[in-house]
Amino acid sequence: IMAGKRSTLVTQEEGNDRNDLPQHESEKTTGSDLLGVEDFTSDGKYRNKQRCLVLCLRGATARYRHLLEDLRTLLPHHKKESKLDPGKAGIGRAVNDIAEMRSCNSVVFLECRKHQDAYLWVGRVGEKAGPSAKFHISNVHTMDELRLTGNCMKGSRPILSFDDSFNRVSHLKLLKELFIDVFGTPRGHPKSKPFVDRIMAFYFADNKIWVRNYQILEQQPTNALEAHLAKKQSGQEEATSLVEIGPRFVMNPIRIFRGSFGGQTLFQNPDFVSPNEIRAMQHKRKSNTYVQRKESEKKRKIRKEELVVPEDPLDSVFR
């Protein structure tokens, strides 16, 4: 799972509802006995009422619409909205108004430009609006496209896994809290299932965030020999492994704002190059090839004109 790195596992008990833990879980995760805090036994009621608005801008291509549907599948606490047509009001104001009407406190907004570049906004809205982050999405593969063997119960609560970079880099610490609020399913949500059978992993490599979704697969031994070998290797008879479900995509952070869809810039990625600039460089490289070919044609023509054979005075003697 960890690809050679030490990672941090964050369940929703650590995230959105840290105060809604049974006594034995509180002892394991929070260490309340060491801090002198009284243990709290949860009654299992739906208290942490998180709602995430998931929508896209009009003009998104089929691939990105399918990605958005996969994200809605992973978020049972989402609120669905049709394609956004902001008009003169602007995207930020339109999204904030819709989130206020739908009583949402977080948002996942996808906008597609030129039918090929996708940008994903993740942030908090409502009374305590902000922060919000803008990402460039690349290497998108949806569930239907991958056809992986992994499977999980729809609406199950995930374990959020972050590698060690999310505890060391300052802007990744902020993004980690945003991801916990958005992708973590609240305990006791009416559309969620009280099971944990998948892991949503976030890895930071090459200055980008790589997102993967895995199924937790527990295999029972078929005979006593397999049980003995499994217990000898891992210390338990059941063999636990991960099988990828999908979707998978890569998020390149562009900028983090203090407010919702704007405000003071908290972080700006100095290594980000927009897709327009990359395409312009490619076109310029192709145009340079064309210019060099034309210049070589001109030089060849001039060289042929300069190579004139002098007239031979004895050319007509023997005729």
N, C-alpha and C positions, 0 to 999 in steps of 0.2 A: 504494500500500500504506500509506504513512505518513500520509495525510490531512493533508499539510502539516506534519508534525512529523518531527523527527529521531528515529529509533528505533534500538534496540539489538537485534541479531540474536544469539541464543544457540543454538548447536547442542549436541548432547549431548557433543561433544568439549570444549565449554567448560563443560558442566554436570556430569553425574554422573560421567563418566570423563575428567576433564581430564588425567589422567596416562596415558591410554591412546591416545596420538596417534602417527601416523606422523611421520617426521622432517620432511617438507615441510609438513604441516599444523601441526606444533608451531612452525615458524618463522613461519607466518602469524598464528597466533592467540595464542600465548603469549609470543613473543619471547624464547625461552630463550637465544638467543645474546647478548641484551643483559643478561640476568640472570646469566649465567655458569653456567647449569644444563646438565647433559649431556642431549643429545637422546636420546629413547627411541623405539625402533621397535617398534610394536605387532605382536604375533603373531596378532591377530584372535580370540583366545580370549575366552570369556565369563567375565569376571572381576568386573565391577561388577554383582553380583547383587541388583538392585532388584526388589522385589515389592510391588505395590500392591493392597490389599484394597478392593474396590468392592462396596458393599451399600447397602440402603435399609431404612427402618423399615416395619413392616407398616402398611398403610393408605394407601400412596402411590397417587395417581391414575394413569390410563393415560398421560397426557402426560409425567409425571415418570418413570414406568417406562421409557418409550421414550427419554427423555433419558439415563437411566442406561445403557441398552443402547448408545446411541451413544458414550458415554464409554468403555464397555468395548471397543468397536470401535477407538477411537483409542488404547487402551492395551494393546498385546499382552503386556505384562508384568503384567497384572492377575490377581488371584485372585477368582473369583466366589463369592459366598455368597448363600444364600437370604434371604428377608425376615427381618429381625430382630424378635424378640419379647423385649425385655429382661427383663420381669418386675420383681421387687423389687430386683434387683441394680443397676439403673440402666444407662443407655445407654453411658456412658463405660467402665464396667468390663466390660460385655458385649463391646463392640467390641474392647477391648484383649485380652481373653481369646481371642477368635476370631483376631485378628491374630497372637497368640503361637502358637496352634496351627497356623496356616497359614504361619508363618515370614515374615510380611510386615513391612516396615519403614516403610510409609506407608499411608494410608487415605483413601478418598473415601467419605463417608457422607452419604446423603440422607434427610432426615426431612420428612414432610409432615404439616401440622397443619390440622385442620378441613377436609380435602380440598380446600384451595385455597392454602395458604401453604407454600412449600418452603424449606427451610434446608439448606445444604450445608456439611459439615465437611471440611476438608482439613488434614492434619497428619501428623506422624511418630509412630510407635509403636515398641514393642520396648524394647531395653535403653536406648537414648538417646531416650527418649520426649520429644516436644515439639520445637518449638512446634506449636500447632494454631490454626486460624482458623475462625470461623463466619461464613457469608455468607447473605444473603437472596437467593433466586433469583427473577428476574422476566424478562419478555419472552422466554420459552422458545419456540424453534422447532426441531423435530427434523429429521433428514434426510428422513424420509418425508413430513413435512408440507411442507417447502420445495420439494422436487423440483427442486433446482438442477442445473445441467449439469456441475458439477465432479465429478471422480472421481479416485481415487488407489489405489495398490496397498494392499491390506489388510495391516497389520503394518509398513508402511514407517516409517522414523524421521523425525520432524518437525524443522523449524527453528522454534525458539521466538523469537518477535518481541515485544519489549517497547518501549513508547514511552519518551521521555526522563524521564517522571515516575518511573519505577521506579528511576532512578539518583539522583534528587534527594530524594524524600520518604522519611523514615526507615522508616515501617511498610511502604511498598511495596517497599523493599529486602528486607525479611524475607519478604514474600509472593512476591517474585520467586524466591528460593531454594527456597521450598516448591513453587512451580509447576514449577521445573526438576526437582526430585526426583520429582514425581508425573507430569507430562505428558511428560517426556523419556524416550525409550526407550533402555535401555542398549545399548551396542555388543555385538553378538554374541549377543543373546538368542535362544534356540531358536525362538520364535514370531515373531520380527521378520524383516524383509527388509532386506538391506544396500543400501537405496536411500533417497534423500531426494527426495521428490516432492510434499511439502506443507509449508505454513507454518501454525503455530498462533499467532495474534496476540492480544496482550493490550493493550488501550488503556484509559487512565485519563481519564475525562471525566465531568463532573457528579458528582464524588466517588464514582463507581462504576467498576467494571472491566468492560469490554465484551470478550467473547470471540468470536473468529471463526476459522474454519478454511478455508484456501484450498489449491487445487491449483496447483502450479507447472507452467504449460503452455508448452512450447517449440514454436513453429511454424516449420517449415522453409519457405523461400521456394520458390514453384512455378516461377519463371522468373528469368532474370538481372536483369530490371528490378526486381523486388521485392527481390532480394538486394542490389542496388546502393542502393536507397532505404533499406532497413533498416540497411545498414552506414553510410550517410551520417548517419542520424538517431541511432542508438545505438552505433555503432562496431563492431557485429558483425552477421553475416548472419542469425543466428537471432533471432527475435522472442520475447521472454519476457514472459509475462503471468500474472496470477492470476485464477483462477475459483473462486468460493466453493463449498464442498462442504456445509458445515453440520456439526454443529448450531451454533446461535447462541443466546447467553443473556447476561444481565447479572447480575453479582455485586455486591451491596452489602455491603461489610465491616461487620460488627457489632462483633466483639471478637476480639482475638488473645490466647491464653493461653500461658503459659510451658510448661505440661505438656500431656499428651494429654487432651483433653476436660475441661480444668480447670486449676486452679493460679493463679498470680499473673497478673493482667491486665497485658499489655504495651501494649495499645492498645485504646481504646474509641471508637467513632465517635459524636461528639456530635450529628451531623446525622441520625442514623438515627431514623426514626419507625416503630414497629411497625405492621403491617397492621391489627391490632385497633384501635389508636387512630385510624387513618384511617377505618375503617368506622364507628367510634363517632361521629366528627365528622360523617360523612355522614348517619348516622341522626339525629343531633342537629339538623343543618341541615334535614332533612325534617320533624322534629318541630316545629321553630321555625316552619316554614311553616304547619303545621296549627294551631298555637297562634295565630298571627297571624290566620288565617282565622276561627277561632272568636271571637276578640276583636272582629274587624270585624263579625261577625254580631250580637254583643251590642250594640255601639255603634249599629248600624243599627236594631235593635229599640227601643232607648231613644230614639233620635232620632224614630222614628215615633210613639212614645207622647207625646213632648213636643210634637209638632206637632199640636195640637188646634185646629180652627177655631172661633172664638167664635160664639155663637148670634146670629143676625140678628133684631132686634126687629120689623122690617117684613116678615118672611118670610111671615106669614099675613094681611097686609092685603088683598091682591087675590085672595084665594081665595074 
